[in-house]
Amino acid sequence: MPTTLTQTELLRELDQVVVGELNRHEKVAKEWFPHEYVPWSEGRNFDGLMGGDAWTEQDSGVSDVARSALMRQESRGGHTRIDYEGERDEWVKVNIVIRRGKDGEMEVEQVTRPEPVPYLKAIANAKIEDLESGAVGADAPND
């Protein structure tokens, strides 16, 4: 039966974990400076006390590949997310497509896929043992 902790008891339990993680972080953390990632020549001020420019998603420096990965709200194959564990049926039906738009900027779009050929669908969903034994995929054309 699960134990129910008061807020104070929970904070005491968490305190031990936080102290341990902070100590671990201090041992492995490396000092860094923002200008090592954003050259001084590319720096600028954003909205706030300095009265700078409005921030846009393109200012993040996050690649379009990373942006498309963030669109995919599931874990599948080599794409693993701790905030979206496991596969979701609706994501089997779409691809995330990255292309250069007419303005030269990259566009990220979710596109509905056509239903796959039955033998390819069987191969994609097969266990490695079934592929190795020939139980799945043996009927695939050789062309």
ChimeraX attribute file (.defattr): number of C-alpha atoms within 10 A of each C-alpha:
attribute: neighborCount
match mode: 1-to-1
recipient: residues
	/A:1	3
	/A:2	4
	/A:3	5
	/A:4	8
	/A:5	10
	/A:6	9
	/A:7	9
	/A:8	9
	/A:9	11
	/A:10	11
	/A:11	13
	/A:12	12
	/A:13	12
	/A:14	12
	/A:15	12
	/A:16	10
	/A:17	12
	/A:18	13
	/A:19	11
	/A:20	11
	/A:21	12
	/A:22	10
	/A:23	11
	/A:24	11
	/A:25	11
	/A:26	9
	/A:27	9
	/A:28	8
	/A:29	8
	/A:30	7
	/A:31	5
	/A:32	8
	/A:33	7
	/A:34	9
	/A:35	11
	/A:36	8
	/A:37	9
	/A:38	12
	/A:39	9
	/A:40	10
	/A:41	7
	/A:42	7
	/A:43	10
	/A:44	10
	/A:45	12
	/A:46	14
	/A:47	10
	/A:48	9
	/A:49	7
	/A:50	9
	/A:51	9
	/A:52	11
	/A:53	11
	/A:54	10
	/A:55	11
	/A:56	8
	/A:57	8
	/A:58	11
	/A:59	9
	/A:60	8
	/A:61	9
	/A:62	10
	/A:63	11
	/A:64	16
	/A:65	13
	/A:66	9
	/A:67	15
	/A:68	17
	/A:69	15
	/A:70	11
	/A:71	13
	/A:72	19
	/A:73	18
	/A:74	20
	/A:75	17
	/A:76	16
	/A:77	7
	/A:78	6
	/A:79	10
	/A:80	16
	/A:81	15
	/A:82	8
	/A:83	9
	/A:84	13
	/A:85	12
	/A:86	13
	/A:87	14
	/A:88	14
	/A:89	8
	/A:90	10
	/A:91	17
	/A:92	12
	/A:93	13
	/A:94	15
	/A:95	14
	/A:96	17
	/A:97	13
	/A:98	15
	/A:99	12
	/A:100	10
	/A:101	10
	/A:102	8
	/A:103	7
	/A:104	8
	/A:105	10
	/A:106	14
	/A:107	15
	/A:108	17
	/A:109	14
	/A:110	14
	/A:111	11
	/A:112	13
	/A:113	12
	/A:114	8
	/A:115	9
	/A:116	11
	/A:117	8
	/A:118	10
	/A:119	14
	/A:120	13
	/A:121	12
	/A:122	15
	/A:123	17
	/A:124	14
	/A:125	9
	/A:126	14
	/A:127	12
	/A:128	12
	/A:129	10
	/A:130	12
	/A:131	15
	/A:132	11
	/A:133	10
	/A:134	11
	/A:135	13
	/A:136	20
	/A:137	18
	/A:138	13
	/A:139	9
	/A:140	12
	/A:141	7
	/A:142	5
	/A:143	3
